[in-house]
Amino acid sequence: MEKKLKLTVQYATNIADIPTRQQFRRWIKAALMQAAEITLRIVDESEGCDLNYHFRGKNSATNVLTFVYDDTQPLSGDIVLCTAIIEQEAQQQHKNLTAHYAHLTVHGVLHLQGYDHQNDTEAAIMEQLETEIITKLGYDNPYKEQ
């Protein structure tokens, strides 16, 4: 059964090497287990830092932020991806940039659906799901040593 997805993608950065709306849609649908309305916002480091500080009290940008809106049906929320951090991580970890975007998009979608990594058990479950989804999409296991 097809999971209905209403997706809005906002590009709020001047970075050129960003996946297309179609790529993001494919990755999100691969991780969705229910109908959803998602806004995906691609931001620069300044906006990423502002959001992370405002919502999490951390004075730095992070790769992905997820905002869930109550227990609405369909599932509703926002995912924010920070281009500068994602590019830095891909370079430092010797990962393909597109594959890293796919992984972090899937990671954000799993957070929207209630998955977390606050302890070792939760982290193991979430990592296993991410690995299954990412490898089905044709990318390498994001957690294997490079």
C-alpha positions as a Markdown table, in Angstrom:
| # | Residue | x | y | z |
|---|---|---|---|---|
| 1 | Met | 0.0 | 0.0 | 0.0 |
| 2 | Glu | 1.3 | 3.4 | -1.0 |
| 3 | Lys | 2.0 | 5.8 | 1.9 |
| 4 | Lys | 0.6 | 9.3 | 1.0 |
| 5 | Leu | 3.2 | 12.0 | 1.2 |
| 6 | Lys | 2.6 | 15.7 | 1.0 |
| 7 | Leu | 6.2 | 17.1 | 0.7 |
| 8 | Thr | 7.3 | 20.7 | 0.6 |
| 9 | Val | 11.0 | 21.3 | -0.1 |
| 10 | Gln | 12.5 | 24.7 | 0.7 |
| 11 | Tyr | 16.0 | 25.5 | -0.6 |
| 12 | Ala | 17.3 | 28.3 | 1.7 |
| 13 | Thr | 21.0 | 28.2 | 0.7 |
| 14 | Asn | 23.2 | 29.2 | -2.1 |
| 15 | Ile | 25.1 | 25.9 | -2.1 |
| 16 | Ala | 24.8 | 24.3 | -5.6 |
| 17 | Asp | 25.5 | 20.6 | -5.0 |
| 18 | Ile | 22.2 | 19.7 | -3.3 |
| 19 | Pro | 19.9 | 16.7 | -4.1 |
| 20 | Thr | 16.8 | 17.4 | -6.1 |
| 21 | Arg | 13.3 | 17.4 | -4.8 |
| 22 | Gln | 12.7 | 14.0 | -6.5 |
| 23 | Gln | 15.7 | 12.5 | -4.7 |
| 24 | Phe | 14.5 | 13.8 | -1.4 |
| 25 | Arg | 11.0 | 12.4 | -2.1 |
| 26 | Arg | 12.3 | 9.0 | -2.9 |
| 27 | Trp | 14.4 | 8.8 | 0.3 |
| 28 | Ile | 11.6 | 10.1 | 2.5 |
| 29 | Lys | 9.1 | 7.6 | 1.0 |
| 30 | Ala | 11.5 | 4.8 | 1.6 |
| 31 | Ala | 11.6 | 5.6 | 5.3 |
| 32 | Leu | 7.9 | 6.4 | 5.8 |
| 33 | Met | 5.7 | 3.9 | 7.5 |
| 34 | Gln | 2.6 | 6.0 | 7.4 |
| 35 | Ala | 1.0 | 9.0 | 5.6 |
| 36 | Ala | 2.8 | 12.2 | 6.3 |
| 37 | Glu | 2.9 | 15.9 | 5.6 |
| 38 | Ile | 6.6 | 17.0 | 5.7 |
| 39 | Thr | 8.4 | 20.3 | 5.1 |
| 40 | Leu | 12.0 | 19.7 | 4.3 |
| 41 | Arg | 14.1 | 22.9 | 4.6 |
| 42 | Ile | 17.7 | 22.9 | 3.3 |
| 43 | Val | 19.6 | 25.7 | 5.1 |
| 44 | Asp | 23.0 | 27.4 | 5.3 |
| 45 | Glu | 25.2 | 27.3 | 8.5 |
| 46 | Ser | 23.9 | 30.6 | 9.8 |
| 47 | Glu | 20.2 | 29.5 | 9.8 |
| 48 | Gly | 21.2 | 26.0 | 11.1 |
| 49 | Cys | 23.0 | 27.6 | 14.0 |
| 50 | Asp | 20.1 | 29.9 | 14.8 |
| 51 | Leu | 17.6 | 27.1 | 14.8 |
| 52 | Asn | 19.8 | 24.8 | 16.8 |
| 53 | Tyr | 20.3 | 27.5 | 19.4 |
| 54 | His | 16.6 | 28.6 | 19.5 |
| 55 | Phe | 15.2 | 25.1 | 19.8 |
| 56 | Arg | 18.0 | 23.1 | 21.5 |
| 57 | Gly | 20.1 | 25.7 | 23.3 |
| 58 | Lys | 23.2 | 24.7 | 21.3 |
| 59 | Asn | 25.3 | 27.4 | 19.8 |
| 60 | Ser | 26.4 | 25.6 | 16.6 |
| 61 | Ala | 24.8 | 24.2 | 13.5 |
| 62 | Thr | 24.0 | 20.5 | 13.3 |
| 63 | Asn | 23.4 | 18.2 | 10.3 |
| 64 | Val | 19.7 | 17.5 | 10.8 |
| 65 | Leu | 16.9 | 18.9 | 13.0 |
| 66 | Thr | 13.5 | 17.3 | 13.2 |
| 67 | Phe | 10.3 | 19.0 | 14.5 |
| 68 | Val | 7.2 | 16.8 | 15.1 |
| 69 | Tyr | 3.8 | 18.4 | 15.3 |
| 70 | Asp | 1.9 | 16.6 | 18.1 |
| 71 | Asp | 0.2 | 13.3 | 17.3 |
| 72 | Thr | -1.6 | 14.5 | 14.2 |
| 73 | Gln | -2.9 | 12.2 | 11.5 |
| 74 | Pro | -1.4 | 12.2 | 9.0 |
| 75 | Leu | 2.0 | 12.6 | 10.6 |
| 76 | Ser | 3.2 | 16.2 | 10.4 |
| 77 | Gly | 6.6 | 17.8 | 10.9 |
| 78 | Asp | 9.6 | 19.6 | 9.6 |
| 79 | Ile | 13.1 | 18.3 | 8.8 |
| 80 | Val | 16.0 | 20.8 | 8.5 |
| 81 | Leu | 19.2 | 19.8 | 6.8 |
| 82 | Cys | 22.3 | 22.0 | 7.1 |
| 83 | Thr | 24.3 | 21.9 | 3.9 |
| 84 | Ala | 27.6 | 23.1 | 5.4 |
| 85 | Ile | 27.6 | 20.5 | 8.1 |
| 86 | Ile | 26.6 | 17.7 | 5.8 |
| 87 | Glu | 29.3 | 18.6 | 3.3 |
| 88 | Gln | 31.9 | 18.8 | 6.1 |
| 89 | Glu | 30.9 | 15.4 | 7.5 |
| 90 | Ala | 30.9 | 13.8 | 4.1 |
| 91 | Gln | 34.4 | 15.0 | 3.5 |
| 92 | Gln | 35.7 | 14.1 | 7.0 |
| 93 | Gln | 34.1 | 10.7 | 6.9 |
| 94 | His | 35.1 | 10.0 | 3.3 |
| 95 | Lys | 31.4 | 9.5 | 2.3 |
| 96 | Asn | 29.7 | 10.1 | -1.0 |
| 97 | Leu | 27.8 | 13.4 | -0.5 |
| 98 | Thr | 24.6 | 12.2 | -2.1 |
| 99 | Ala | 24.6 | 9.1 | 0.1 |
| 100 | His | 25.2 | 11.2 | 3.2 |
| 101 | Tyr | 22.2 | 13.4 | 2.3 |
| 102 | Ala | 20.1 | 10.3 | 1.8 |
| 103 | His | 21.2 | 8.9 | 5.2 |
| 104 | Leu | 20.4 | 12.1 | 7.1 |
| 105 | Thr | 17.1 | 12.5 | 5.3 |
| 106 | Val | 16.1 | 9.0 | 6.3 |
| 107 | His | 17.4 | 9.7 | 9.9 |
| 108 | Gly | 15.1 | 12.7 | 10.1 |
| 109 | Val | 12.1 | 10.8 | 8.8 |
| 110 | Leu | 12.7 | 8.1 | 11.4 |
| 111 | His | 12.8 | 10.8 | 14.1 |
| 112 | Leu | 9.5 | 12.1 | 12.9 |
| 113 | Gln | 8.0 | 8.7 | 13.4 |
| 114 | Gly | 9.2 | 8.4 | 17.0 |
| 115 | Tyr | 12.6 | 6.7 | 16.6 |
| 116 | Asp | 15.4 | 8.0 | 18.7 |
| 117 | His | 19.0 | 7.3 | 19.8 |
| 118 | Gln | 19.0 | 8.5 | 23.5 |
| 119 | Asn | 20.3 | 5.2 | 24.7 |
| 120 | Asp | 22.2 | 2.2 | 23.3 |
| 121 | Thr | 19.1 | 0.1 | 22.7 |
| 122 | Glu | 17.2 | 2.9 | 20.8 |
| 123 | Ala | 20.4 | 3.7 | 18.9 |
| 124 | Ala | 20.8 | 0.1 | 17.8 |
| 125 | Ile | 17.2 | -0.1 | 16.6 |
| 126 | Met | 17.4 | 3.2 | 14.7 |
| 127 | Glu | 20.8 | 2.4 | 13.1 |
| 128 | Gln | 19.5 | -1.0 | 11.9 |
| 129 | Leu | 16.5 | 0.6 | 10.3 |
| 130 | Glu | 18.6 | 3.3 | 8.7 |
| 131 | Thr | 21.0 | 0.7 | 7.3 |
| 132 | Glu | 18.2 | -1.4 | 5.9 |
| 133 | Ile | 16.6 | 1.6 | 4.2 |
| 134 | Ile | 19.8 | 3.1 | 2.9 |
| 135 | Thr | 21.1 | -0.2 | 1.5 |
| 136 | Lys | 17.7 | -0.9 | -0.2 |
| 137 | Leu | 18.1 | 2.5 | -1.9 |
| 138 | Gly | 21.5 | 1.4 | -3.3 |
| 139 | Tyr | 23.9 | 3.2 | -1.0 |
| 140 | Asp | 26.6 | 1.8 | 1.3 |
| 141 | Asn | 25.9 | 1.1 | 5.0 |
| 142 | Pro | 26.3 | 4.5 | 6.6 |
| 143 | Tyr | 27.7 | 3.1 | 9.8 |
| 144 | Lys | 30.4 | 0.9 | 8.3 |
| 145 | Glu | 34.0 | 2.0 | 8.9 |
| 146 | Gln | 35.4 | 3.8 | 5.9 |
